[in-house]
Amino acid sequence: MLQTQKVRLTNYLDERSAYLTQFSEDAIAEFDEIGENALKDLDEAGARIMENLESRVRAFEECAKLRKGLFFKNLRERAPGEQAEAKEEIEKIKEINKETPG
């Protein structure tokens, strides 16, 4: 009778051990899948952020080129009278800067 109970207990422990082993393997597989999905989502988010930044940089560069072109275009297109007025304004600003400390 003792031998029978020992066999039953051993069988029960083997079944529980197999169940727990399978449970842990399933849990590990689920954790791995969750981790892979999280990494994939992070990669996609990083790619979207980089695309957004690159488009903003391109827009900024285009705007800077346009403003630079307009700046130099405006310098060339001034009439002689306007240039004289601009020089007078520059002189006035220089005088004010000399008079005002800092």
Phi and psi restraints in degrees (range 20) as a CNS / XPLOR table:
assign (resid 1 and name C) (resid 2 and name N)
       (resid 2 and name CA) (resid 2 and name C) 1.0 -63.4 20.0 2
assign (resid 2 and name N) (resid 2 and name CA)
       (resid 2 and name C) (resid 3 and name N) 1.0 -39.4 20.0 2
assign (resid 2 and name C) (resid 3 and name N)
       (resid 3 and name CA) (resid 3 and name C) 1.0 -64.2 20.0 2
assign (resid 3 and name N) (resid 3 and name CA)
       (resid 3 and name C) (resid 4 and name N) 1.0 -39.2 20.0 2
assign (resid 3 and name C) (resid 4 and name N)
       (resid 4 and name CA) (resid 4 and name C) 1.0 -64.4 20.0 2
assign (resid 4 and name N) (resid 4 and name CA)
       (resid 4 and name C) (resid 5 and name N) 1.0 -44.9 20.0 2
assign (resid 4 and name C) (resid 5 and name N)
       (resid 5 and name CA) (resid 5 and name C) 1.0 -64.8 20.0 2
assign (resid 5 and name N) (resid 5 and name CA)
       (resid 5 and name C) (resid 6 and name N) 1.0 -37.5 20.0 2
assign (resid 5 and name C) (resid 6 and name N)
       (resid 6 and name CA) (resid 6 and name C) 1.0 -63.1 20.0 2
assign (resid 6 and name N) (resid 6 and name CA)
       (resid 6 and name C) (resid 7 and name N) 1.0 -42.0 20.0 2
assign (resid 6 and name C) (resid 7 and name N)
       (resid 7 and name CA) (resid 7 and name C) 1.0 -66.2 20.0 2
assign (resid 7 and name N) (resid 7 and name CA)
       (resid 7 and name C) (resid 8 and name N) 1.0 -42.8 20.0 2
assign (resid 7 and name C) (resid 8 and name N)
       (resid 8 and name CA) (resid 8 and name C) 1.0 -61.9 20.0 2
assign (resid 8 and name N) (resid 8 and name CA)
       (resid 8 and name C) (resid 9 and name N) 1.0 -45.5 20.0 2
assign (resid 8 and name C) (resid 9 and name N)
       (resid 9 and name CA) (resid 9 and name C) 1.0 -62.6 20.0 2
assign (resid 9 and name N) (resid 9 and name CA)
       (resid 9 and name C) (resid 10 and name N) 1.0 -42.4 20.0 2
assign (resid 9 and name C) (resid 10 and name N)
       (resid 10 and name CA) (resid 10 and name C) 1.0 -62.4 20.0 2
assign (resid 10 and name N) (resid 10 and name CA)
       (resid 10 and name C) (resid 11 and name N) 1.0 -43.6 20.0 2
assign (resid 10 and name C) (resid 11 and name N)
       (resid 11 and name CA) (resid 11 and name C) 1.0 -62.6 20.0 2
assign (resid 11 and name N) (resid 11 and name CA)
       (resid 11 and name C) (resid 12 and name N) 1.0 -43.5 20.0 2
assign (resid 11 and name C) (resid 12 and name N)
       (resid 12 and name CA) (resid 12 and name C) 1.0 -62.0 20.0 2
assign (resid 12 and name N) (resid 12 and name CA)
       (resid 12 and name C) (resid 13 and name N) 1.0 -45.1 20.0 2
assign (resid 12 and name C) (resid 13 and name N)
       (resid 13 and name CA) (resid 13 and name C) 1.0 -64.3 20.0 2
assign (resid 13 and name N) (resid 13 and name CA)
       (resid 13 and name C) (resid 14 and name N) 1.0 -38.6 20.0 2
assign (resid 13 and name C) (resid 14 and name N)
       (resid 14 and name CA) (resid 14 and name C) 1.0 -64.0 20.0 2
assign (resid 14 and name N) (resid 14 and name CA)
       (resid 14 and name C) (resid 15 and name N) 1.0 -41.9 20.0 2
assign (resid 14 and name C) (resid 15 and name N)
       (resid 15 and name CA) (resid 15 and name C) 1.0 -63.7 20.0 2
assign (resid 15 and name N) (resid 15 and name CA)
       (resid 15 and name C) (resid 16 and name N) 1.0 -46.0 20.0 2
assign (resid 15 and name C) (resid 16 and name N)
       (resid 16 and name CA) (resid 16 and name C) 1.0 -65.5 20.0 2
assign (resid 16 and name N) (resid 16 and name CA)
       (resid 16 and name C) (resid 17 and name N) 1.0 -38.7 20.0 2
assign (resid 16 and name C) (resid 17 and name N)
       (resid 17 and name CA) (resid 17 and name C) 1.0 -63.8 20.0 2
assign (resid 17 and name N) (resid 17 and name CA)
       (resid 17 and name C) (resid 18 and name N) 1.0 -43.8 20.0 2
assign (resid 17 and name C) (resid 18 and name N)
       (resid 18 and name CA) (resid 18 and name C) 1.0 -63.6 20.0 2
assign (resid 18 and name N) (resid 18 and name CA)
       (resid 18 and name C) (resid 19 and name N) 1.0 -41.6 20.0 2
assign (resid 18 and name C) (resid 19 and name N)
       (resid 19 and name CA) (resid 19 and name C) 1.0 -63.0 20.0 2
assign (resid 19 and name N) (resid 19 and name CA)
       (resid 19 and name C) (resid 20 and name N) 1.0 -46.6 20.0 2
assign (resid 19 and name C) (resid 20 and name N)
       (resid 20 and name CA) (resid 20 and name C) 1.0 -66.1 20.0 2
assign (resid 20 and name N) (resid 20 and name CA)
       (resid 20 and name C) (resid 21 and name N) 1.0 -37.2 20.0 2
assign (resid 20 and name C) (resid 21 and name N)
       (resid 21 and name CA) (resid 21 and name C) 1.0 -62.5 20.0 2
assign (resid 21 and name N) (resid 21 and name CA)
       (resid 21 and name C) (resid 22 and name N) 1.0 -45.9 20.0 2
assign (resid 21 and name C) (resid 22 and name N)
       (resid 22 and name CA) (resid 22 and name C) 1.0 -64.2 20.0 2
assign (resid 22 and name N) (resid 22 and name CA)
       (resid 22 and name C) (resid 23 and name N) 1.0 -41.1 20.0 2
assign (resid 22 and name C) (resid 23 and name N)
       (resid 23 and name CA) (resid 23 and name C) 1.0 -60.5 20.0 2
assign (resid 23 and name N) (resid 23 and name CA)
       (resid 23 and name C) (resid 24 and name N) 1.0 -44.9 20.0 2
assign (resid 23 and name C) (resid 24 and name N)
       (resid 24 and name CA) (resid 24 and name C) 1.0 -67.4 20.0 2
assign (resid 24 and name N) (resid 24 and name CA)
       (resid 24 and name C) (resid 25 and name N) 1.0 -38.2 20.0 2
assign (resid 24 and name C) (resid 25 and name N)
       (resid 25 and name CA) (resid 25 and name C) 1.0 -64.7 20.0 2
assign (resid 25 and name N) (resid 25 and name CA)
       (resid 25 and name C) (resid 26 and name N) 1.0 -40.9 20.0 2
assign (resid 25 and name C) (resid 26 and name N)
       (resid 26 and name CA) (resid 26 and name C) 1.0 -63.9 20.0 2
assign (resid 26 and name N) (resid 26 and name CA)
       (resid 26 and name C) (resid 27 and name N) 1.0 -41.7 20.0 2
assign (resid 26 and name C) (resid 27 and name N)
       (resid 27 and name CA) (resid 27 and name C) 1.0 -64.2 20.0 2
assign (resid 27 and name N) (resid 27 and name CA)
       (resid 27 and name C) (resid 28 and name N) 1.0 -42.3 20.0 2
assign (resid 27 and name C) (resid 28 and name N)
       (resid 28 and name CA) (resid 28 and name C) 1.0 -63.2 20.0 2
assign (resid 28 and name N) (resid 28 and name CA)
       (resid 28 and name C) (resid 29 and name N) 1.0 -42.0 20.0 2
assign (resid 28 and name C) (resid 29 and name N)
       (resid 29 and name CA) (resid 29 and name C) 1.0 -62.8 20.0 2
assign (resid 29 and name N) (resid 29 and name CA)
       (resid 29 and name C) (resid 30 and name N) 1.0 -41.2 20.0 2
assign (resid 29 and name C) (resid 30 and name N)
       (resid 30 and name CA) (resid 30 and name C) 1.0 -65.2 20.0 2
assign (resid 30 and name N) (resid 30 and name CA)
       (resid 30 and name C) (resid 31 and name N) 1.0 -42.7 20.0 2
assign (resid 30 and name C) (resid 31 and name N)
       (resid 31 and name CA) (resid 31 and name C) 1.0 -62.1 20.0 2
assign (resid 31 and name N) (resid 31 and name CA)
       (resid 31 and name C) (resid 32 and name N) 1.0 -41.3 20.0 2
assign (resid 31 and name C) (resid 32 and name N)
       (resid 32 and name CA) (resid 32 and name C) 1.0 -61.5 20.0 2
assign (resid 32 and name N) (resid 32 and name CA)
       (resid 32 and name C) (resid 33 and name N) 1.0 -42.9 20.0 2
assign (resid 32 and name C) (resid 33 and name N)
       (resid 33 and name CA) (resid 33 and name C) 1.0 -64.8 20.0 2
assign (resid 33 and name N) (resid 33 and name CA)
       (resid 33 and name C) (resid 34 and name N) 1.0 -41.7 20.0 2
assign (resid 33 and name C) (resid 34 and name N)
       (resid 34 and name CA) (resid 34 and name C) 1.0 -62.5 20.0 2
assign (resid 34 and name N) (resid 34 and name CA)
       (resid 34 and name C) (resid 35 and name N) 1.0 -43.4 20.0 2
assign (resid 34 and name C) (resid 35 and name N)
       (resid 35 and name CA) (resid 35 and name C) 1.0 -62.9 20.0 2
assign (resid 35 and name N) (resid 35 and name CA)
       (resid 35 and name C) (resid 36 and name N) 1.0 -42.8 20.0 2
assign (resid 35 and name C) (resid 36 and name N)
       (resid 36 and name CA) (resid 36 and name C) 1.0 -64.3 20.0 2
assign (resid 36 and name N) (resid 36 and name CA)
       (resid 36 and name C) (resid 37 and name N) 1.0 -41.6 20.0 2
assign (resid 36 and name C) (resid 37 and name N)
       (resid 37 and name CA) (resid 37 and name C) 1.0 -64.1 20.0 2
assign (resid 37 and name N) (resid 37 and name CA)
       (resid 37 and name C) (resid 38 and name N) 1.0 -39.7 20.0 2
assign (resid 37 and name C) (resid 38 and name N)
       (resid 38 and name CA) (resid 38 and name C) 1.0 -64.6 20.0 2
assign (resid 38 and name N) (resid 38 and name CA)
       (resid 38 and name C) (resid 39 and name N) 1.0 -43.0 20.0 2
assign (resid 38 and name C) (resid 39 and name N)
       (resid 39 and name CA) (resid 39 and name C) 1.0 -64.4 20.0 2
assign (resid 39 and name N) (resid 39 and name CA)
       (resid 39 and name C) (resid 40 and name N) 1.0 -40.1 20.0 2
assign (resid 39 and name C) (resid 40 and name N)
       (resid 40 and name CA) (resid 40 and name C) 1.0 -63.5 20.0 2
assign (resid 40 and name N) (resid 40 and name CA)
       (resid 40 and name C) (resid 41 and name N) 1.0 -42.7 20.0 2
assign (resid 40 and name C) (resid 41 and name N)
       (resid 41 and name CA) (resid 41 and name C) 1.0 -63.7 20.0 2
assign (resid 41 and name N) (resid 41 and name CA)
       (resid 41 and name C) (resid 42 and name N) 1.0 -39.9 20.0 2
assign (resid 41 and name C) (resid 42 and name N)
       (resid 42 and name CA) (resid 42 and name C) 1.0 -65.2 20.0 2
assign (resid 42 and name N) (resid 42 and name CA)
       (resid 42 and name C) (resid 43 and name N) 1.0 -40.6 20.0 2
assign (resid 42 and name C) (resid 43 and name N)
       (resid 43 and name CA) (resid 43 and name C) 1.0 -63.0 20.0 2
assign (resid 43 and name N) (resid 43 and name CA)
       (resid 43 and name C) (resid 44 and name N) 1.0 -42.4 20.0 2
assign (resid 43 and name C) (resid 44 and name N)
       (resid 44 and name CA) (resid 44 and name C) 1.0 -64.8 20.0 2
assign (resid 44 and name N) (resid 44 and name CA)
       (resid 44 and name C) (resid 45 and name N) 1.0 -42.2 20.0 2
assign (resid 44 and name C) (resid 45 and name N)
       (resid 45 and name CA) (resid 45 and name C) 1.0 -64.4 20.0 2
assign (resid 45 and name N) (resid 45 and name CA)
       (resid 45 and name C) (resid 46 and name N) 1.0 -41.3 20.0 2
assign (resid 45 and name C) (resid 46 and name N)
       (resid 46 and name CA) (resid 46 and name C) 1.0 -62.8 20.0 2
assign (resid 46 and name N) (resid 46 and name CA)
       (resid 46 and name C) (resid 47 and name N) 1.0 -40.0 20.0 2
assign (resid 46 and name C) (resid 47 and name N)
       (resid 47 and name CA) (resid 47 and name C) 1.0 -64.9 20.0 2
assign (resid 47 and name N) (resid 47 and name CA)
       (resid 47 and name C) (resid 48 and name N) 1.0 -42.4 20.0 2
assign (resid 47 and name C) (resid 48 and name N)
       (resid 48 and name CA) (resid 48 and name C) 1.0 -63.5 20.0 2
assign (resid 48 and name N) (resid 48 and name CA)
       (resid 48 and name C) (resid 49 and name N) 1.0 -41.6 20.0 2
assign (resid 48 and name C) (resid 49 and name N)
       (resid 49 and name CA) (resid 49 and name C) 1.0 -63.7 20.0 2
assign (resid 49 and name N) (resid 49 and name CA)
       (resid 49 and name C) (resid 50 and name N) 1.0 -44.2 20.0 2
assign (resid 49 and name C) (resid 50 and name N)
       (resid 50 and name CA) (resid 50 and name C) 1.0 -63.5 20.0 2
assign (resid 50 and name N) (resid 50 and name CA)
       (resid 50 and name C) (resid 51 and name N) 1.0 -41.6 20.0 2
assign (resid 50 and name C) (resid 51 and name N)
       (resid 51 and name CA) (resid 51 and name C) 1.0 -61.3 20.0 2
assign (resid 51 and name N) (resid 51 and name CA)
       (resid 51 and name C) (resid 52 and name N) 1.0 -42.2 20.0 2
assign (resid 51 and name C) (resid 52 and name N)
       (resid 52 and name CA) (resid 52 and name C) 1.0 -63.1 20.0 2
assign (resid 52 and name N) (resid 52 and name CA)
       (resid 52 and name C) (resid 53 and name N) 1.0 -44.9 20.0 2
assign (resid 52 and name C) (resid 53 and name N)
       (resid 53 and name CA) (resid 53 and name C) 1.0 -63.3 20.0 2
assign (resid 53 and name N) (resid 53 and name CA)
       (resid 53 and name C) (resid 54 and name N) 1.0 -42.8 20.0 2
assign (resid 53 and name C) (resid 54 and name N)
       (resid 54 and name CA) (resid 54 and name C) 1.0 -63.3 20.0 2
assign (resid 54 and name N) (resid 54 and name CA)
       (resid 54 and name C) (resid 55 and name N) 1.0 -39.5 20.0 2
assign (resid 54 and name C) (resid 55 and name N)
       (resid 55 and name CA) (resid 55 and name C) 1.0 -67.5 20.0 2
assign (resid 55 and name N) (resid 55 and name CA)
       (resid 55 and name C) (resid 56 and name N) 1.0 -36.9 20.0 2
assign (resid 55 and name C) (resid 56 and name N)
       (resid 56 and name CA) (resid 56 and name C) 1.0 -67.2 20.0 2
assign (resid 56 and name N) (resid 56 and name CA)
       (resid 56 and name C) (resid 57 and name N) 1.0 -38.9 20.0 2
assign (resid 56 and name C) (resid 57 and name N)
       (resid 57 and name CA) (resid 57 and name C) 1.0 -64.2 20.0 2
assign (resid 57 and name N) (resid 57 and name CA)
       (resid 57 and name C) (resid 58 and name N) 1.0 -44.0 20.0 2
assign (resid 57 and name C) (resid 58 and name N)
       (resid 58 and name CA) (resid 58 and name C) 1.0 -60.9 20.0 2
assign (resid 58 and name N) (resid 58 and name CA)
       (resid 58 and name C) (resid 59 and name N) 1.0 -43.2 20.0 2
assign (resid 58 and name C) (resid 59 and name N)
       (resid 59 and name CA) (resid 59 and name C) 1.0 -62.7 20.0 2
assign (resid 59 and name N) (resid 59 and name CA)
       (resid 59 and name C) (resid 60 and name N) 1.0 -41.5 20.0 2
assign (resid 59 and name C) (resid 60 and name N)
       (resid 60 and name CA) (resid 60 and name C) 1.0 -63.4 20.0 2
assign (resid 60 and name N) (resid 60 and name CA)
       (resid 60 and name C) (resid 61 and name N) 1.0 -43.9 20.0 2
assign (resid 60 and name C) (resid 61 and name N)
       (resid 61 and name CA) (resid 61 and name C) 1.0 -63.6 20.0 2
assign (resid 61 and name N) (resid 61 and name CA)
       (resid 61 and name C) (resid 62 and name N) 1.0 -41.2 20.0 2
assign (resid 61 and name C) (resid 62 and name N)
       (resid 62 and name CA) (resid 62 and name C) 1.0 -63.4 20.0 2
assign (resid 62 and name N) (resid 62 and name CA)
       (resid 62 and name C) (resid 63 and name N) 1.0 -42.1 20.0 2
assign (resid 62 and name C) (resid 63 and name N)
       (resid 63 and name CA) (resid 63 and name C) 1.0 -63.8 20.0 2
assign (resid 63 and name N) (resid 63 and name CA)
       (resid 63 and name C) (resid 64 and name N) 1.0 -42.3 20.0 2
assign (resid 63 and name C) (resid 64 and name N)
       (resid 64 and name CA) (resid 64 and name C) 1.0 -63.9 20.0 2
assign (resid 64 and name N) (resid 64 and name CA)
       (resid 64 and name C) (resid 65 and name N) 1.0 -41.3 20.0 2
assign (resid 64 and name C) (resid 65 and name N)
       (resid 65 and name CA) (resid 65 and name C) 1.0 -63.0 20.0 2
assign (resid 65 and name N) (resid 65 and name CA)
       (resid 65 and name C) (resid 66 and name N) 1.0 -42.7 20.0 2
assign (resid 65 and name C) (resid 66 and name N)
       (resid 66 and name CA) (resid 66 and name C) 1.0 -63.4 20.0 2
assign (resid 66 and name N) (resid 66 and name CA)
       (resid 66 and name C) (resid 67 and name N) 1.0 -45.8 20.0 2
assign (resid 66 and name C) (resid 67 and name N)
       (resid 67 and name CA) (resid 67 and name C) 1.0 -65.2 20.0 2
assign (resid 67 and name N) (resid 67 and name CA)
       (resid 67 and name C) (resid 68 and name N) 1.0 -38.5 20.0 2
assign (resid 67 and name C) (resid 68 and name N)
       (resid 68 and name CA) (resid 68 and name C) 1.0 -62.8 20.0 2
assign (resid 68 and name N) (resid 68 and name CA)
       (resid 68 and name C) (resid 69 and name N) 1.0 -44.5 20.0 2
assign (resid 68 and name C) (resid 69 and name N)
       (resid 69 and name CA) (resid 69 and name C) 1.0 -62.0 20.0 2
assign (resid 69 and name N) (resid 69 and name CA)
       (resid 69 and name C) (resid 70 and name N) 1.0 -42.1 20.0 2
assign (resid 69 and name C) (resid 70 and name N)
       (resid 70 and name CA) (resid 70 and name C) 1.0 -66.8 20.0 2
assign (resid 70 and name N) (resid 70 and name CA)
       (resid 70 and name C) (resid 71 and name N) 1.0 -37.1 20.0 2
assign (resid 70 and name C) (resid 71 and name N)
       (resid 71 and name CA) (resid 71 and name C) 1.0 -60.4 20.0 2
assign (resid 71 and name N) (resid 71 and name CA)
       (resid 71 and name C) (resid 72 and name N) 1.0 -51.2 20.0 2
assign (resid 71 and name C) (resid 72 and name N)
       (resid 72 and name CA) (resid 72 and name C) 1.0 -69.8 20.0 2
assign (resid 72 and name N) (resid 72 and name CA)
       (resid 72 and name C) (resid 73 and name N) 1.0 -31.8 20.0 2
assign (resid 72 and name C) (resid 73 and name N)
       (resid 73 and name CA) (resid 73 and name C) 1.0 -64.5 20.0 2
assign (resid 73 and name N) (resid 73 and name CA)
       (resid 73 and name C) (resid 74 and name N) 1.0 -42.9 20.0 2
assign (resid 73 and name C) (resid 74 and name N)
       (resid 74 and name CA) (resid 74 and name C) 1.0 -65.9 20.0 2
assign (resid 74 and name N) (resid 74 and name CA)
       (resid 74 and name C) (resid 75 and name N) 1.0 -32.4 20.0 2
assign (resid 74 and name C) (resid 75 and name N)
       (resid 75 and name CA) (resid 75 and name C) 1.0 -66.2 20.0 2
assign (resid 75 and name N) (resid 75 and name CA)
       (resid 75 and name C) (resid 76 and name N) 1.0 -39.6 20.0 2
assign (resid 75 and name C) (resid 76 and name N)
       (resid 76 and name CA) (resid 76 and name C) 1.0 -75.8 20.0 2
assign (resid 76 and name N) (resid 76 and name CA)
       (resid 76 and name C) (resid 77 and name N) 1.0 -28.6 20.0 2
assign (resid 76 and name C) (resid 77 and name N)
       (resid 77 and name CA) (resid 77 and name C) 1.0 -91.4 20.0 2
assign (resid 77 and name N) (resid 77 and name CA)
       (resid 77 and name C) (resid 78 and name N) 1.0 5.8 20.0 2
assign (resid 77 and name C) (resid 78 and name N)
       (resid 78 and name CA) (resid 78 and name C) 1.0 -74.2 20.0 2
assign (resid 78 and name N) (resid 78 and name CA)
       (resid 78 and name C) (resid 79 and name N) 1.0 142.8 20.0 2
assign (resid 78 and name C) (resid 79 and name N)
       (resid 79 and name CA) (resid 79 and name C) 1.0 -78.4 20.0 2
assign (resid 79 and name N) (resid 79 and name CA)
       (resid 79 and name C) (resid 80 and name N) 1.0 158.0 20.0 2
assign (resid 79 and name C) (resid 80 and name N)
       (resid 80 and name CA) (resid 80 and name C) 1.0 -57.7 20.0 2
assign (resid 80 and name N) (resid 80 and name CA)
       (resid 80 and name C) (resid 81 and name N) 1.0 -35.4 20.0 2
assign (resid 80 and name C) (resid 81 and name N)
       (resid 81 and name CA) (resid 81 and name C) 1.0 -65.6 20.0 2
assign (resid 81 and name N) (resid 81 and name CA)
       (resid 81 and name C) (resid 82 and name N) 1.0 -39.1 20.0 2
assign (resid 81 and name C) (resid 82 and name N)
       (resid 82 and name CA) (resid 82 and name C) 1.0 -66.9 20.0 2
assign (resid 82 and name N) (resid 82 and name CA)
       (resid 82 and name C) (resid 83 and name N) 1.0 -36.0 20.0 2
assign (resid 82 and name C) (resid 83 and name N)
       (resid 83 and name CA) (resid 83 and name C) 1.0 -64.9 20.0 2
assign (resid 83 and name N) (resid 83 and name CA)
       (resid 83 and name C) (resid 84 and name N) 1.0 -38.6 20.0 2
assign (resid 83 and name C) (resid 84 and name N)
       (resid 84 and name CA) (resid 84 and name C) 1.0 -65.4 20.0 2
assign (resid 84 and name N) (resid 84 and name CA)
       (resid 84 and name C) (resid 85 and name N) 1.0 -42.4 20.0 2
assign (resid 84 and name C) (resid 85 and name N)
       (resid 85 and name CA) (resid 85 and name C) 1.0 -63.0 20.0 2
assign (resid 85 and name N) (resid 85 and name CA)
       (resid 85 and name C) (resid 86 and name N) 1.0 -40.2 20.0 2
assign (resid 85 and name C) (resid 86 and name N)
       (resid 86 and name CA) (resid 86 and name C) 1.0 -63.6 20.0 2
assign (resid 86 and name N) (resid 86 and name CA)
       (resid 86 and name C) (resid 87 and name N) 1.0 -40.3 20.0 2
assign (resid 86 and name C) (resid 87 and name N)
       (resid 87 and name CA) (resid 87 and name C) 1.0 -64.3 20.0 2
assign (resid 87 and name N) (resid 87 and name CA)
       (resid 87 and name C) (resid 88 and name N) 1.0 -39.6 20.0 2
assign (resid 87 and name C) (resid 88 and name N)
       (resid 88 and name CA) (resid 88 and name C) 1.0 -62.5 20.0 2
assign (resid 88 and name N) (resid 88 and name CA)
       (resid 88 and name C) (resid 89 and name N) 1.0 -43.1 20.0 2
assign (resid 88 and name C) (resid 89 and name N)
       (resid 89 and name CA) (resid 89 and name C) 1.0 -62.2 20.0 2
assign (resid 89 and name N) (resid 89 and name CA)
       (resid 89 and name C) (resid 90 and name N) 1.0 -40.5 20.0 2
assign (resid 89 and name C) (resid 90 and name N)
       (resid 90 and name CA) (resid 90 and name C) 1.0 -62.1 20.0 2
assign (resid 90 and name N) (resid 90 and name CA)
       (resid 90 and name C) (resid 91 and name N) 1.0 -42.0 20.0 2
assign (resid 90 and name C) (resid 91 and name N)
       (resid 91 and name CA) (resid 91 and name C) 1.0 -64.5 20.0 2
assign (resid 91 and name N) (resid 91 and name CA)
       (resid 91 and name C) (resid 92 and name N) 1.0 -41.3 20.0 2
assign (resid 91 and name C) (resid 92 and name N)
       (resid 92 and name CA) (resid 92 and name C) 1.0 -62.5 20.0 2
assign (resid 92 and name N) (resid 92 and name CA)
       (resid 92 and name C) (resid 93 and name N) 1.0 -42.3 20.0 2
assign (resid 92 and name C) (resid 93 and name N)
       (resid 93 and name CA) (resid 93 and name C) 1.0 -64.2 20.0 2
assign (resid 93 and name N) (resid 93 and name CA)
       (resid 93 and name C) (resid 94 and name N) 1.0 -40.6 20.0 2
assign (resid 93 and name C) (resid 94 and name N)
       (resid 94 and name CA) (resid 94 and name C) 1.0 -62.1 20.0 2
assign (resid 94 and name N) (resid 94 and name CA)
       (resid 94 and name C) (resid 95 and name N) 1.0 -41.5 20.0 2
assign (resid 94 and name C) (resid 95 and name N)
       (resid 95 and name CA) (resid 95 and name C) 1.0 -64.8 20.0 2
assign (resid 95 and name N) (resid 95 and name CA)
       (resid 95 and name C) (resid 96 and name N) 1.0 -43.3 20.0 2
assign (resid 95 and name C) (resid 96 and name N)
       (resid 96 and name CA) (resid 96 and name C) 1.0 -63.2 20.0 2
assign (resid 96 and name N) (resid 96 and name CA)
       (resid 96 and name C) (resid 97 and name N) 1.0 -39.9 20.0 2
assign (resid 96 and name C) (resid 97 and name N)
       (resid 97 and name CA) (resid 97 and name C) 1.0 -65.7 20.0 2
assign (resid 97 and name N) (resid 97 and name CA)
       (resid 97 and name C) (resid 98 and name N) 1.0 -34.7 20.0 2
assign (resid 97 and name C) (resid 98 and name N)
       (resid 98 and name CA) (resid 98 and name C) 1.0 -67.8 20.0 2
assign (resid 98 and name N) (resid 98 and name CA)
       (resid 98 and name C) (resid 99 and name N) 1.0 -39.2 20.0 2
assign (resid 98 and name C) (resid 99 and name N)
       (resid 99 and name CA) (resid 99 and name C) 1.0 -73.4 20.0 2
assign (resid 99 and name N) (resid 99 and name CA)
       (resid 99 and name C) (resid 100 and name N) 1.0 -35.7 20.0 2
assign (resid 99 and name C) (resid 100 and name N)
       (resid 100 and name CA) (resid 100 and name C) 1.0 -91.3 20.0 2
assign (resid 100 and name N) (resid 100 and name CA)
       (resid 100 and name C) (resid 101 and name N) 1.0 125.4 20.0 2
assign (resid 100 and name C) (resid 101 and name N)
       (resid 101 and name CA) (resid 101 and name C) 1.0 -71.9 20.0 2
assign (resid 101 and name N) (resid 101 and name CA)
       (resid 101 and name C) (resid 102 and name N) 1.0 144.1 20.0 2
